[in-house]
Amino acid sequence: MPLNDSEILVMQTMIMRFNEDESLAWINSHLPKKAKKMSIRVFYRIKGKLKSTTDKRKFDLQKQGLWEQHLERIDQLETIMKFSWQNYHRAATPVVRQRILDSISAIQPLLSAYYSASQEVIEHDVKENVQDSGLISKLPN
């Protein structure tokens, strides 16, 4: 689901956490010269649309090959962890061991985020498959 120019500008203001006035000023200053200034109503309509399609956009990206890249990153981080632990056990000095432990602890949040994102994708796919097969009404709440 590619975004048009106005949607991209609104998305940028959301990312930059602008308030309403800042958002409109920034958007209108970045519109093409001949484009009509964006109204507050249009801004909120686009913002609402972007928020409501977040999951769809995420899973569209997944279908475009990011899933393979995502899994590759997990494999790389797990490999780094494995070799880091091997190096830790080979290290001769406490200073080197501490440095390795620091690098291992820095990897943990990244790996956790990848696992969490994977779980979301899997749960979404399961839900979609259940809905597609008409079994959604048979699932417990």
KOLBANU-780950 format. One record per residue (C-alpha): residue number from 1; x, y, z. Coordinates in steps of 0.1 Angstrom, whole numbers. Example, Ala and Ser with C-alpha at 12.3 -4.5 7.8 and 13.67 -1.06 7.14 Angstrom:
+-----+-------+-------+-------+
!   k !     X !     Y !     Z !
+-----+-------+-------+-------+
!   1 !   123 !   -45 !    78 !
!   2 !   137 !   -11 !    71 !
+-----+-------+-------+-------+
END
This chain:
+-----+-------+-------+-------+
!   k !     X !     Y !     Z !
+-----+-------+-------+-------+
!   1 !     0 !     0 !     0 !
!   2 !    21 !    29 !   -12 !
!   3 !    15 !    63 !     4 !
!   4 !     8 !    94 !   -16 !
!   5 !    26 !   127 !   -11 !
!   6 !     0 !   140 !    14 !
!   7 !     0 !   108 !    34 !
!   8 !    38 !   108 !    36 !
!   9 !    38 !   144 !    49 !
!  10 !    13 !   136 !    76 !
!  11 !    32 !   104 !    85 !
!  12 !    63 !   125 !    89 !
!  13 !    46 !   149 !   113 !
!  14 !    34 !   120 !   133 !
!  15 !    69 !   106 !   135 !
!  16 !    82 !   140 !   146 !
!  17 !    54 !   143 !   171 !
!  18 !    43 !   177 !   160 !
!  19 !    12 !   193 !   175 !
!  20 !   -17 !   203 !   152 !
!  21 !    -4 !   238 !   144 !
!  22 !    32 !   226 !   138 !
!  23 !    20 !   198 !   116 !
!  24 !    -1 !   220 !    94 !
!  25 !    26 !   246 !    91 !
!  26 !    52 !   219 !    82 !
!  27 !    30 !   201 !    57 !
!  28 !    19 !   233 !    40 !
!  29 !    55 !   245 !    37 !
!  30 !    65 !   211 !    21 !
!  31 !    36 !   208 !    -4 !
!  32 !    44 !   215 !   -41 !
!  33 !    40 !   251 !   -50 !
!  34 !     8 !   246 !   -70 !
!  35 !    -8 !   224 !   -44 !
!  36 !   -37 !   236 !   -23 !
!  37 !   -30 !   241 !    14 !
!  38 !   -40 !   212 !    36 !
!  39 !   -70 !   219 !    59 !
!  40 !   -72 !   206 !    94 !
!  41 !  -101 !   183 !    84 !
!  42 !   -81 !   167 !    57 !
!  43 !   -51 !   164 !    80 !
!  44 !   -71 !   145 !   106 !
!  45 !   -88 !   123 !    79 !
!  46 !   -54 !   113 !    66 !
!  47 !   -40 !   108 !   101 !
!  48 !   -69 !    86 !   111 !
!  49 !   -65 !    65 !    79 !
!  50 !   -28 !    60 !    86 !
!  51 !   -35 !    49 !   122 !
!  52 !   -62 !    25 !   111 !
!  53 !   -41 !     9 !    84 !
!  54 !    -9 !     4 !   105 !
!  55 !   -13 !   -33 !   108 !
!  56 !   -22 !   -37 !    71 !
!  57 !     9 !   -17 !    61 !
!  58 !    31 !   -38 !    84 !
!  59 !    19 !   -70 !    69 !
!  60 !    21 !   -57 !    33 !
!  61 !    58 !   -50 !    40 !
!  62 !    61 !   -85 !    54 !
!  63 !    47 !   -99 !    21 !
!  64 !    73 !   -79 !     2 !
!  65 !   102 !   -99 !    15 !
!  66 !   109 !   -82 !    49 !
!  67 !   101 !  -115 !    66 !
!  68 !   131 !  -132 !    52 !
!  69 !   153 !  -102 !    62 !
!  70 !   138 !  -102 !    96 !
!  71 !   146 !  -139 !   102 !
!  72 !   181 !  -134 !    88 !
!  73 !   186 !  -106 !   115 !
!  74 !   175 !  -130 !   142 !
!  75 !   199 !  -157 !   129 !
!  76 !   227 !  -131 !   129 !
!  77 !   220 !  -119 !   164 !
!  78 !   218 !  -155 !   177 !
!  79 !   251 !  -163 !   160 !
!  80 !   267 !  -132 !   175 !
!  81 !   255 !  -143 !   209 !
!  82 !   269 !  -179 !   204 !
!  83 !   304 !  -166 !   194 !
!  84 !   303 !  -139 !   221 !
!  85 !   298 !  -166 !   248 !
!  86 !   326 !  -187 !   233 !
!  87 !   349 !  -157 !   234 !
!  88 !   338 !  -149 !   269 !
!  89 !   349 !  -184 !   281 !
!  90 !   382 !  -180 !   262 !
!  91 !   390 !  -145 !   275 !
!  92 !   419 !  -143 !   299 !
!  93 !   412 !  -110 !   317 !
!  94 !   382 !   -97 !   337 !
!  95 !   383 !   -65 !   316 !
!  96 !   379 !   -84 !   284 !
!  97 !   352 !  -106 !   299 !
!  98 !   333 !   -75 !   311 !
!  99 !   335 !   -60 !   276 !
! 100 !   320 !   -92 !   261 !
! 101 !   292 !   -93 !   287 !
! 102 !   284 !   -57 !   279 !
! 103 !   281 !   -65 !   242 !
! 104 !   259 !   -95 !   250 !
! 105 !   236 !   -74 !   272 !
! 106 !   234 !   -49 !   243 !
! 107 !   221 !   -76 !   220 !
! 108 !   193 !   -88 !   243 !
! 109 !   169 !   -59 !   236 !
! 110 !   174 !   -62 !   199 !
! 111 !   168 !   -99 !   199 !
! 112 !   137 !   -95 !   222 !
! 113 !   122 !   -69 !   198 !
! 114 !   127 !   -92 !   168 !
! 115 !   111 !  -121 !   187 !
! 116 !    82 !   -99 !   197 !
! 117 !    76 !   -87 !   162 !
! 118 !    78 !  -123 !   149 !
! 119 !    51 !  -133 !   175 !
! 120 !    28 !  -105 !   163 !
! 121 !    32 !  -115 !   126 !
! 122 !    25 !  -152 !   135 !
! 123 !    -6 !  -143 !   156 !
! 124 !   -19 !  -120 !   128 !
! 125 !   -14 !  -147 !   102 !
! 126 !   -32 !  -173 !   124 !
! 127 !   -61 !  -148 !   130 !
! 128 !   -63 !  -141 !    92 !
! 129 !   -64 !  -178 !    84 !
! 130 !   -91 !  -184 !   109 !
! 131 !  -112 !  -155 !    96 !
! 132 !  -107 !  -166 !    60 !
! 133 !  -119 !  -201 !    69 !
! 134 !  -150 !  -188 !    86 !
! 135 !  -140 !  -202 !   120 !
! 136 !  -136 !  -169 !   138 !
! 137 !  -171 !  -173 !   155 !
! 138 !  -160 !  -206 !   170 !
! 139 !  -129 !  -191 !   188 !
! 140 !  -132 !  -183 !   225 !
! 141 !  -130 !  -146 !   234 !
+-----+-------+-------+-------+
END
